[in-house]
Amino acid sequence: MSTVFSLLTDDRAFKHVFSHKEILEDFIKSFLDYIGKDGNIKMLIEIEPQAYITSNNKKYRAYYGDLLLVEENTIISLEMYKDRFRTRDYNKSLGYLCRLYSNQKRGIKSQKYKKVISLNLIKGNYKRENSEIVNGYSIKNKITNKEINDNIVMYLVRYDKVKEIPFRKDENRFIRYLRIIGSDSVKEIEKIAKGDEYMEDAIKFLKEWNQTSSEENFKIWCDELRDEGRIEGRAYVAKKMLENGISIEEVSRITEIPIKDIMKLKENK
């Protein structure tokens, strides 16, 4: 049976690799250093892949973040977006951000709340206002334009933007990570990561993820979508499988859709 090699823009592979504590810490430190903040993670309390984020009020729907990093003074929600970043994605990440802040214990002074950062790895110049590699957003008063709460921050980080910069072995560490995340092939990742312990470990964990078969990977993927109420039928799953390079025969076998109908889906995708 043929398999598909998932790269780091696949959020399932991304979660598997970056849920390893040493890699996640190194990545976050490199980001903080890049934006000129203290890169010291004081005390890592928790790493939660596929983090459950919801309001205290049960009538609101639940959300699932890719990775949640809880540190002594900070909560970081880390999201991977494979496709071009759109308004619905922005609204989703903003929802995560606000829930993570407001879900902290009530009845304490706001200055004691942990700072909450939404760190979104994206592709594309969202609303033509994100031309930099790192683009920051804060909560501001619409009339005065003054910052309301500096404990709530969102970053849109363009991993596609680094392809415009010539590669150098001594380049900034965060830029190097973004190259690995946005790479189009394993060969390219291996070239960028060569000689770096953490980045070579990331490749090892990525290959580990890809040892599972395409069928097993897509069963996991379908289960996740079903949990979120997003499955629209076998044809929807088949289209996603075709987009990820699964052969027509394999898609037909797994979804039990006739080959002739799979061929029509492929023509119209």
N, C-alpha and C positions, 0 to 999 in steps of 0.2 A: 504493500500500500504506500502511495506517495505521501510525503509530508510537506508542510509549508513551514519555512523558517520565519518565525515571528521576530521582528525587530523591536526596538524599545518604544516606538510610537504605538505599538499595540499595548493598550493599557494593562492587559493581563500579564504580559511579559514584563512590562515596566514595574508593576506591583511586586512581582516575584523577585526581581533584581534589587530594587531600591528598598524593599522591606528588610534587607540585611543591614543591621545596625551600623557596621563600620562604613559601608558604602553610603548610606543615607546621611550619616554625620559628616562625612568628608564632602559630600555634594552640598549640603546646607552651609557648611563652613565656607566653601568656595564661593557660594552665592553671596553670603554676608560680606565676605572680603571684597567681592567685586563691586558691591554697592556702597562700600566704605563704612560698613557697620562692624561692630565687634563680632568677629568670627568665632568666639568662644561659646560653645554649647555647654552651659554650666552643669546641668544634670539631666540626662535623658531619662525620662520616666517611662515612656511608653511609645511603641510604634504599632499602629493598627492599620493593616491593609484592608481595603474595602470597608472603610469606617462608616458606622451607622450614625447619621446626623439627622436629628429631628427636633421639632419644637417640643417644649414641655407639655403643650396642649395636644392631646392625642388625636384631635380631629384633623390636624394637618398631616399631610403625607410625609413619609420618611424619605430621606435622601442617602445616597451612598457615595462617600468620597473615595478617591483612589488610595491615598495614603494620609494618615494623620500622625503627626509627630508632636508629642507632648513633652515639653521641656520645663525646667523649674519656673521660668517666668513667661514662657511663650508657647502658644499653640500654632502649629503650621499645618495648613491643609494643602496638600500637594496634588495637583491634577494634571493629567496628560490628555491633550486633545490631538488626535491623529489628523482629523480633517480640518479644513479652514475654520477658524474661530468665528462664531456668529453671535448675534444678540442673545439667542436662547442660552448659549454657553456662558456668556457673561452674566446673565440673570441667575443661572444655576449656581455659579461660583459665588456670586454676591449673596445668594440665599444661604449657602454653606457658611460663608464668612459671618453673616449676622447671627445665624443660629448658634454657631460656636461661641460667639461672644455673649449672647443673651442667655445661653443655657448654663453659664457658670452660676454658682450658688447665688441666690438672691439674698438681700439683707446685708450685704457688705458694701463698703465704700468702693466706688467705681475705680479709684486709683489702685485698688488691690487686685483687680481683675488681671488675669494673664493677658498679655498682648496677643492678638490673633492676626495671623498673616495668611492670606490666600495666595499661594504661589502656583500660577497656571502656566504650563508649558504649551505654547500655541504655535500655530502656523498662520501666516498672513497678517496684513496690516489692518487690524480691526478698526472699522470706521475711518480709515486713513488718518488715525491719530496715534498710531503706535509704530512709528518708523525706527525706533531704537531697539536694541537688543532687550533691554529691561525697561519697562514702562510702568510707573507707579501710579496708583490711585488712592486717594484718601476720602473720608467722609467729610463733605464741606457744606456750609450753609449756602443755599442756592442764591440768596440775595447778596450777602456780604462776601461770599467766596472764601470765608475763613474756615479753617479746619475745625471740625466739631470735636472729634475724638481721635487722638493720635495713636490709640491702642487698636485701631481697626485699619488694616492696610491690605490692599490688593496689588499684586504684581502680575502683569502679562509679560511673559518671557518668550521671545521669538527664537526658537531653536533653528528655524529656517534661515534667519538673518546671518548666522555665522558663516554660511556658505559663500557669502560675498567677501569674506576675509581670507587672504592666503594663509595656508596652514604653516605654523612654525612649531618646532618641538619645544621651544621655551615659552610658548604663549601662555596667557592667563589660564589658570586651572579651570575656572568656571566655563570659559569659552570652549575648552577642551571637552568638558562634560557635555556641553550642548552639541558639539560635533558628533559625539558618540550617540547621543539620543536621537539626533536627526539623520544619522547615517543611512544610506540606501543598501548597504551590503555588510556582511560579516567581515569580508576582506578589508573594507574601509575602516570598520571599527577596530580591527586588530592592528592596523597600521597606526591609528591615532593613539591607541592604548598601550602600545609596545613600551615595555620598560617601567610601567607604572603599576605598582602592586594593587591598588584599589581598583583601577580601571580594568586591569587584567582579570581580577576577581569578578568584576561585573560581567565580563565576557563569559567566564566560566559558568556563572549562574544563569546567563541568558541561554547558553547551550544546554544547560541542565533542563531549563524550561522546555526547550524544543525537542527534548528526547521523547516526549509524549507524542502519540500519533495525532494526525489531523482530526481523526474521529473523536478522540478523547478530548482534545482541545476545544472542539466545537460543541461537544456535549456540555463541557464546563461553561462555555460562552453562552449557550442557549439557556442553561439553568440560571445564570446570572440575569439574563434578560427577562426570563420568566418571573423571577423574584421581583423584578422592578415593573412587571406588568407591561412589558414592551414587545412581547412576541405577537406578531400579527399573522402567523401562519407559516407553513412549511416553505412557501414560495419566498417569503421574506428571508428566512434562514438560508435558503438555497442561493439567493442573490448575494448575501454576505459571504458565503463560502466561495462563490465564483470570484468575487472581488479580491479574495485572499489567495487566489491561485489554485484552488482545489479543482481537480479535473472533473469534467462533465460526468464521467462514469462514476467517480467517487461520490459526487454530490447526489447523483441519482440513487446510489446504494444506501447512503446514510439517510436521506430525506424520504426515500421511497417514492420519489416523483419520476415518471417515465423520462427516459433520455431525450425524447423528442420535445417534451415540454421544458426540460432544462436548457436545451439549445435555444428555444424561443426566449427564455429568460435572459440568456447570455447576449442574444442579439439586441435585446431591448434595455439592458442595464445601463 
